[in-house]
Amino acid sequence: MDKQSKIILISGPTASGKSNFAVKIAKKINGEIINADSMQVYKQLRILTARPDKKEQQKIKHHLYGIIDVNKTFSTGRWLKLTIEKIKQIRRRKKIPILVGGTGLYFQSLINGLVKIPSIPLKIRNKVRLIQKKEGQKKFYKRLLKLDDKIKEKFDQNDTQRSIRAFEIKFYTKISMYDWLNKTKSAFNENEFLKLYIDFNRQELIKRISLRTQKMFQNGVIREVKRFSTQKIKKDSSVNKVIGVNELKLYLENQMTLEEVRELIAIRTRQYAKRQATWARSRMSSWNKISPKEISSLIKKINKSTLKLDHLI
């Protein structure tokens, strides 16, 4: 397998230095970077989403950053389609695709393929959610096992979201969620991926999140959100989930002080990092975990003549 065959995947919690790591690797191995962060696809929120700036993008070619207007929807399926096209284009140029981001679902769809489950009617989805709410998770999970015994020990029985999803899929399609998953195929072979996960110490990450939050305010995030607030965005739009949007609106509406908002953004970013770490433990167990101290030595090992990058780990 030559080096053109490798697709490098870099993930890790927010503020772990993924983008910087990706740029350094790209310089060493003649790579191009593809965005794998669901919030960095939006044009108008560069500062708030910590999108690489123009200076960084001039050094190394970047793809799928700031491509979608905030009032438009952007699905995992759309990202996957665009990403597969970009990977093929980069390979045709005899370069190496490097995907970087913190959206686990994006990486999962690329590695395993995207499940093509039929759309479930809203009436049924609401009915299932009502059952779960009335019965509570413990009783609802037992009911799920009776409906679909294939899900036993597949995920944490306290995982409400996945329990509801598994129930509605089996209830509506009469096919287990895991049978649907087994039908799914990726556009690439598993051995084409080199999967790197930056594994930060929790306390060190908290410090980095605090510094990033300070830097956002120095770079003009208030003006950015003020401009964003003038646009007509649907309440259920995923862009409203960007940490800092709703928090800064509270400041702009004089409901919170600037210091309170800063602290709230830092807290919610820490919570998000914790959720990312939980996802990584359950669904990225096959990835190569790299501590921050190992990054420099790994970069030094990589050079243009490296053919099998997986031998570096």
C-alpha positions in Angstrom: 0.0 0.0 0.0 1.6 3.3 -1.0 1.2 6.6 0.8 -1.5 7.8 -1.6 -3.7 5.0 -0.2 -3.9 6.4 3.3 -6.6 8.6 4.6 -5.5 10.2 7.9 -8.3 10.9 10.4 -7.5 13.3 13.3 -10.0 13.7 16.2 -10.0 14.7 19.8 -12.0 17.0 22.2 -12.5 20.6 21.5 -9.5 22.8 22.1 -7.1 19.9 21.9 -5.0 21.4 19.1 -6.3 19.1 16.3 -6.1 21.7 13.5 -2.6 22.7 14.3 -1.5 19.1 14.4 -3.2 18.5 11.0 -1.4 21.4 9.4 2.0 20.2 10.7 1.4 16.7 9.3 0.1 18.1 6.0 3.3 20.1 5.5 5.4 17.0 6.1 3.6 14.6 3.8 2.1 16.9 1.1 -1.4 16.6 2.4 -4.6 18.5 2.1 -7.1 19.1 5.0 -10.8 18.3 5.0 -13.1 19.6 7.7 -14.9 17.0 9.9 -16.5 19.5 12.3 -20.3 20.0 11.9 -20.1 23.6 13.1 -17.1 24.8 11.1 -19.1 24.3 7.8 -20.9 27.6 8.5 -19.7 30.8 6.8 -20.7 33.4 9.3 -19.3 31.9 12.6 -15.6 31.7 12.0 -14.5 33.0 15.4 -17.1 31.2 17.5 -16.4 27.8 15.9 -12.6 28.3 16.0 -12.4 27.8 12.2 -8.9 28.0 10.7 -8.2 31.6 9.5 -7.2 32.6 6.0 -3.5 32.7 6.9 -3.6 29.1 8.0 -5.6 28.1 4.9 -3.1 29.7 2.6 -0.3 27.5 3.9 -2.1 24.3 3.3 -5.2 23.7 1.1 -8.3 23.3 3.3 -11.7 21.9 2.2 -15.3 22.2 3.5 -14.7 25.1 5.8 -17.3 28.0 5.8 -19.2 26.6 2.8 -22.8 26.8 4.1 -24.9 29.8 4.9 -26.2 29.8 8.5 -29.9 29.8 7.4 -29.4 26.6 5.4 -29.5 23.0 6.6 -26.5 20.7 6.3 -26.8 17.0 7.0 -24.3 14.2 7.8 -25.3 12.6 4.5 -24.4 15.8 2.6 -21.0 16.1 4.4 -20.2 12.4 3.6 -21.0 12.9 -0.1 -18.8 16.0 -0.4 -16.0 14.4 1.6 -15.9 11.3 -0.5 -15.6 13.5 -3.6 -12.8 15.6 -2.0 -10.8 12.5 -0.9 -10.9 11.2 -4.5 -9.9 14.6 -5.9 -7.0 14.9 -3.5 -5.8 11.4 -4.3 -5.9 12.1 -8.0 -3.5 15.0 -7.3 -1.2 12.4 -5.6 -1.7 14.0 -2.2 -2.9 12.7 1.1 -6.3 13.5 2.5 -6.3 14.5 6.2 -9.6 14.8 7.9 -9.7 16.8 11.1 -12.6 17.6 13.5 -14.5 16.7 16.6 -17.8 15.5 15.1 -17.8 11.7 15.9 -20.8 11.1 13.7 -19.0 12.4 10.6 -16.1 10.0 11.2 -18.4 7.1 11.9 -20.3 7.7 8.6 -17.0 7.8 6.7 -15.6 4.6 8.3 -18.7 2.5 8.4 -21.0 4.2 5.8 -24.3 5.9 6.5 -27.2 3.9 7.5 -30.1 4.2 5.0 -33.0 3.7 7.4 -36.4 4.8 6.0 -37.7 8.0 7.4 -39.9 7.4 10.4 -43.2 9.3 10.6 -43.2 12.1 13.2 -46.4 10.6 14.8 -44.6 7.4 15.6 -41.5 9.2 16.8 -43.5 11.3 19.2 -45.5 8.3 20.4 -42.2 6.4 21.3 -40.8 9.5 23.1 -44.1 9.7 25.1 -43.8 6.0 26.2 -40.2 6.5 27.3 -41.1 9.7 29.3 -44.1 8.0 31.0 -42.3 4.7 31.8 -38.9 6.0 32.7 -35.6 4.7 31.1 -35.3 1.5 33.2 -38.8 0.2 32.3 -38.6 1.5 28.8 -35.3 -0.4 28.2 -36.9 -3.6 29.3 -39.7 -3.0 26.9 -37.1 -2.4 24.1 -35.4 -5.7 24.9 -38.7 -7.5 24.4 -39.2 -5.7 21.1 -35.6 -6.1 19.8 -33.4 -8.6 21.7 -30.5 -7.9 19.3 -29.7 -4.6 21.0 -28.8 -6.3 24.3 -25.4 -5.1 25.5 -24.9 -3.1 22.3 -25.0 0.2 24.2 -25.5 1.5 27.7 -29.0 0.8 29.0 -29.1 4.3 30.4 -28.6 5.9 27.0 -32.0 7.4 26.4 -31.4 8.7 22.9 -30.1 5.4 21.5 -32.8 3.4 23.3 -35.6 5.6 21.7 -33.9 5.4 18.3 -33.6 1.6 18.5 -37.2 1.3 19.6 -38.7 3.5 16.8 -36.6 1.7 14.1 -37.7 -1.8 15.1 -41.3 -0.7 15.8 -41.7 1.0 12.3 -39.5 -1.1 10.0 -39.8 -4.4 11.8 -36.0 -4.7 11.4 -33.4 -4.3 14.2 -31.3 -1.2 14.2 -28.2 -3.5 14.2 -29.4 -5.4 11.1 -29.7 -2.0 9.3 -26.1 -1.2 10.5 -24.8 -4.5 9.2 -26.2 -3.7 5.7 -24.2 -0.5 5.7 -20.9 -0.3 3.8 -18.2 2.4 3.6 -16.8 3.7 0.3 -13.4 2.8 1.6 -11.6 -0.2 3.2 -10.9 -0.1 6.9 -7.2 -0.5 6.3 -7.1 2.7 4.3 -7.6 4.8 7.4 -5.0 5.9 9.9 -7.0 7.0 12.9 -5.4 9.4 15.4 -7.1 10.6 18.6 -5.6 13.4 20.7 -6.2 12.2 24.3 -5.8 15.2 26.6 -5.6 15.2 30.4 -8.9 16.6 31.7 -7.4 19.4 33.8 -5.0 20.5 31.1 -7.9 20.6 28.6 -9.9 22.8 31.0 -7.0 25.3 30.9 -6.9 25.2 27.1 -10.7 25.8 26.9 -10.4 28.8 29.2 -7.6 30.3 27.0 -9.6 29.7 23.8 -12.6 31.4 25.3 -10.5 34.5 26.2 -9.0 34.5 22.7 -12.5 34.4 21.1 -13.4 37.6 22.9 -10.2 39.3 21.9 -10.8 38.3 18.3 -14.2 40.0 18.2 -16.7 37.2 18.8 -19.3 39.7 20.1 -19.4 41.5 16.8 -19.7 38.2 15.0 -22.7 37.1 17.0 -24.3 40.5 16.7 -24.2 40.2 12.9 -25.4 36.6 13.2 -28.4 37.8 15.3 -29.7 40.0 12.5 -30.3 37.0 10.3 -33.6 35.0 10.2 -32.6 31.6 11.6 -35.2 28.9 12.3 -35.3 28.0 16.0 -34.7 24.3 15.3 -31.7 25.0 13.0 -28.5 23.1 14.1 -26.5 26.3 13.9 -28.2 27.5 17.1 -26.4 24.6 18.8 -23.0 26.4 18.3 -21.8 27.1 21.8 -21.8 30.8 22.4 -24.6 31.8 20.1 -27.4 31.7 22.7 -25.1 32.7 25.5 -23.9 35.9 23.8 -27.5 36.8 22.8 -28.2 37.0 26.6 -25.4 39.5 26.9 -26.6 41.5 23.9 -30.1 41.6 25.4 -28.6 42.8 28.7 -29.7 39.7 30.6 -26.2 38.7 31.7 -22.9 40.5 32.2 -19.9 39.9 29.9 -18.0 38.1 32.7 -21.0 35.8 33.4 -21.3 35.0 29.7 -17.6 34.2 29.4 -17.8 31.8 32.3 -21.0 30.2 30.9 -19.4 29.6 27.5 -16.3 28.0 29.1 -18.6 25.8 31.2 -20.6 24.6 28.3 -17.5 24.0 26.2 -16.1 21.8 29.0 -19.4 19.9 29.1 -19.2 19.4 25.3 -15.6 18.2 25.6 -16.8 15.7 28.2 -19.5 14.4 25.8 -16.8 14.1 23.0 -14.7 12.0 25.4 -17.6 9.8 26.2 -18.3 9.2 22.5 -14.6 8.4 21.9 -14.5 5.8 24.7 -17.6 4.0 23.4 -17.2 4.4 19.6 -13.5 5.2 18.9 -11.8 2.4 20.8 -9.9 1.2 17.7 -8.3 4.7 17.2 -4.7 5.3 18.1 -4.7 7.4 21.2 -1.9 10.1 21.3 -1.0 12.2 24.3 0.0 15.8 23.7 3.6 14.9 24.6 3.7 12.4 21.8 2.6 14.8 19.0 6.0 16.3 18.4 7.8 13.0 18.1 5.1 11.6 15.8 5.4 14.6 13.5 9.2 14.1 13.4 8.8 10.5 12.3 6.6 11.5 9.4 8.5 12.5 6.2 7.8 12.5 2.5 9.3 9.1 2.0 7.1 7.5 4.6 5.0 4.9 2.7 3.1 3.1 5.5 2.0 5.7 7.9 0.4 3.1 10.2 3.9 1.9 11.1 4.5 5.1 12.9 2.2 4.2 15.7 
